[in-house]
Amino acid sequence: MMISGTENLCDIFSIFHDGEISHFAVDGANLDLEVEIMYLAERVNPNYRRFRVSLQNVKNLSFQTWPKDPHMVPVTLSSPKHIFKPELEILSGELDGNLIKVICNQALPSCEYCGGELYLQADHAVVRDEGDREYSIDDLRNLSKDYWDEWSKRNSL
């Protein structure tokens, strides 16, 4: 199931809040991201730990760093191998003009930055679990909503 529309693509990243982009692959203009997000994946299957997000026809990919040292100037990375070298923790996805902006943390002590903003455009995405089942944006929204509803009930007692 293809997920299209910039707002829906942003929502994928917000749904995967606290997930980590642990692996990536580039095939021409397509970008595959493996997102480790156990709390959602195990709702599908107790043995699952991740989802794969396949972004099609990616353009304007960049990552603007948040330097750890406040006196350093942010750096803009454009190479996927540099952007995704450290695992990036997804905080949220939002629109920034016609770009998808993904706010990320980064915990690797050897990096000079602690996170940043991942920017991109894409025509559409396909999201699959470890069993290769595809998800619509509504499927993902419902999976997330159910998790957070249960979390609220557990933590309000």
Disulfide bonds with the S-S distance in Angstrom:
none
